[in-house]
């Protein structure tokens, strides 16, 4: 079964030290008619043409490559980002044979991201594809933030998971799903392949999300994993000493629209939408195949429809077809170099 999903993020620009915060329009973020779409393009141009990609500062086994960019003028950029990992000894069984993988090899997983600039808006959206432990927003977010903050010191830039504290405080949940870590290799690192055990904890009644918050500002992962011990003690199930390698998600009812699934991590909740199994224009995306770009965009459009009335999204707003996103090589912009990440 394939399990691709999309986590939407809110991309905003505001005047530094303004009180209350004043959001800038996407078409003119500096008073000189510089649009956020053009500024973002300058950063992407540098990343796209970087030889060898980037290496994570915190974990040298993580690598990132921006494989391709397609653009629809006035709409946004459709990216294919490849987060990569090394340090694992494994074999890949194919129909034609077996491919060995050594600890020095890097395995890359292609993930799509749509950076969308709604017309006449103040808020851009980033739709980030994920699969299991693989995601690339942890690369794009600091890269964009570092360069844009340097180029526009009078402004602040933020890329946050699409949710609001007000919605969570009044929300309820009825079950939690915990996914245990995969197997470890000889060095103690978690393997990124093989099956994983899922544990679902359900409740007879609904519970308040606010009871899981720490200091009223984000969901506390320790409280979430504490439920695993509380509810599973009679079966010998206990929460991990730390949540490394674990995943937790909850289905939340906000009273506004259908239930939404949140993935819980150290950064707080991230709203996620499955691609596999989603319905797009009456057609269900197969649960056993790699979604097409058209299907990825279709789920992005479903999300836009779901949040209409918020974030400058008007009802009935549509994305262009996949064919309208044209190949983009970065020569259209002036590259703004990213220095946040070290080179491999």
Order of alpha helices (4+ residues) and beta strands (2+ residues): beta-alpha-beta-beta-beta-beta-beta-beta-beta-alpha-beta-alpha-beta-beta-beta-beta-alpha-beta-beta-beta-beta-beta-alpha-beta
